[in-house]
């Protein structure tokens, strides 16, 4: 199961040649993850107020084709792995209309407390993503 976020590409998203600036895909991935959390009933602001923060631990992107000014993308987000203190999200950017995959990537986020030291994911967070994660990729808790 995947979560979808639509993104329209504006002039500000592109370089002087009208091609989406490569680093902007990380912003689209971030928006997609935020929307996914919210769609699962998790308010990131409330989690932060409770002392639960998420930080990017690693990111990998593979650029397959250029996005361009005026394009509309779907950012598909899946949960690839849930660990005791981290979640790995899979992302795929697809151009609307053609279905062409432009970018694929993964982002691993770690759960940290106010001191930015790792902490275990709360069970409610794990439960909210279980149906998105492949059973084989659920780590023992």
C-alpha positions as CSV (number, residue, x, y, z in Angstrom):
1,X,0.0,0.0,0.0
2,X,1.3,3.5,-0.9
3,X,0.5,7.0,0.0
4,X,0.2,9.5,-2.9
5,X,1.0,13.3,-2.9
6,X,0.4,15.5,-5.9
7,X,3.0,18.1,-6.6
8,X,2.8,20.8,-9.3
9,X,6.1,22.2,-10.5
10,X,6.4,25.9,-10.5
11,X,9.1,28.1,-11.9
12,X,10.7,28.5,-8.5
13,X,11.3,24.7,-8.4
14,X,13.5,24.7,-11.5
15,X,16.9,25.8,-12.6
16,X,17.6,28.2,-15.5
17,X,16.8,25.4,-18.0
18,X,13.3,24.7,-16.6
19,X,14.4,21.4,-15.1
20,X,13.5,20.6,-11.5
21,X,16.5,21.4,-9.3
22,X,17.8,18.1,-8.0
23,X,17.7,18.9,-4.3
24,X,14.0,19.8,-4.4
25,X,13.1,16.1,-4.6
26,X,14.2,15.8,-1.0
27,X,11.6,18.6,-0.1
28,X,8.9,16.7,-2.0
29,X,9.9,13.5,-0.1
30,X,9.6,15.4,3.2
31,X,6.2,16.8,2.3
32,X,5.0,13.3,1.3
33,X,6.2,11.8,4.6
34,X,4.5,14.6,6.6
35,X,1.3,14.1,4.8
36,X,1.6,10.3,5.4
37,X,2.0,10.9,9.1
38,X,-1.0,13.2,9.2
39,X,-3.1,10.7,7.1
40,X,-2.4,8.2,9.8
41,X,-3.7,10.4,12.6
42,X,-0.3,11.5,13.8
43,X,0.2,15.2,14.4
44,X,3.9,15.9,14.1
45,X,3.5,19.2,16.1
46,X,2.0,17.2,19.0
47,X,4.7,14.6,18.8
48,X,7.3,17.4,19.0
49,X,5.5,18.9,22.0
50,X,5.7,15.4,23.6
51,X,9.4,15.3,23.0
52,X,9.4,13.0,20.0
53,X,11.3,14.2,16.9
54,X,12.3,12.6,13.6
55,X,15.6,13.3,11.9
56,X,16.9,12.1,8.6
57,X,19.6,9.6,9.1
58,X,20.3,8.8,5.5
59,X,18.9,9.5,2.0
60,X,19.5,7.9,-1.3
61,X,18.1,9.2,-4.6
62,X,18.4,7.9,-8.1
63,X,17.5,10.3,-10.9
64,X,16.0,8.6,-13.9
65,X,14.5,11.4,-16.0
66,X,14.2,15.2,-15.6
67,X,11.1,16.8,-14.2
68,X,10.2,20.1,-15.9
69,X,8.4,23.4,-15.2
70,X,4.6,22.8,-15.4
71,X,4.8,19.1,-14.7
72,X,2.5,17.5,-12.1
73,X,4.0,14.6,-10.2
74,X,2.7,12.0,-7.9
75,X,5.1,11.2,-5.1
76,X,4.4,7.6,-4.0
77,X,5.5,6.9,-0.5
78,X,5.8,3.4,1.1
79,X,7.1,2.1,4.4
80,X,10.0,-0.2,3.5
81,X,11.2,-1.1,7.0
82,X,10.4,-0.3,10.6
83,X,13.1,-0.7,13.2
84,X,13.1,-0.1,17.0
85,X,14.0,3.5,16.5
86,X,13.8,4.2,12.8
87,X,11.6,4.0,9.7
88,X,12.8,3.6,6.1
89,X,10.5,5.2,3.6
90,X,10.5,4.4,-0.1
91,X,9.7,7.2,-2.5
92,X,9.0,7.3,-6.2
93,X,8.2,10.3,-8.3
94,X,6.0,9.7,-11.3
95,X,5.0,12.2,-14.0
96,X,1.2,12.5,-14.3
97,X,-0.1,11.7,-17.8
98,X,2.8,9.6,-18.9
99,X,3.4,7.5,-15.8
100,X,7.2,7.9,-16.3
101,X,9.2,7.4,-13.2
102,X,11.5,10.4,-12.7
103,X,13.2,9.7,-9.3
104,X,13.3,6.8,-6.9
105,X,14.7,7.0,-3.4
106,X,14.8,5.9,0.2
107,X,15.0,8.0,3.3
108,X,15.7,6.6,6.7
109,X,14.4,8.7,9.7
110,X,15.4,8.1,13.2
111,X,13.3,8.8,16.3
112,X,15.1,11.1,18.9
113,X,14.2,12.9,22.1
114,X,14.7,16.5,23.1
115,X,18.5,15.8,23.6
116,X,18.6,14.4,20.1
117,X,19.6,11.0,21.4
118,X,17.9,8.0,19.8
119,X,14.8,6.7,21.4
120,X,12.5,3.7,20.6
121,X,9.4,4.4,18.5
122,X,6.2,4.4,20.4
123,X,3.9,1.5,19.8
124,X,1.1,3.7,18.4
125,X,3.5,5.0,15.7
126,X,4.5,1.5,14.8
127,X,0.9,0.3,14.7
128,X,-0.1,3.2,12.4
129,X,2.4,2.2,9.8
130,X,2.1,-1.6,10.1
131,X,-0.3,-2.1,7.2
132,X,2.1,-0.1,4.9
133,X,5.2,-2.1,5.8
134,X,6.0,-5.4,4.4
135,X,5.7,-8.0,7.2
136,X,9.2,-9.4,6.4
137,X,10.6,-5.9,7.1
138,X,9.2,-5.5,10.5
139,X,12.0,-5.9,13.0
140,X,11.6,-7.8,16.3
141,X,10.7,-5.5,19.1
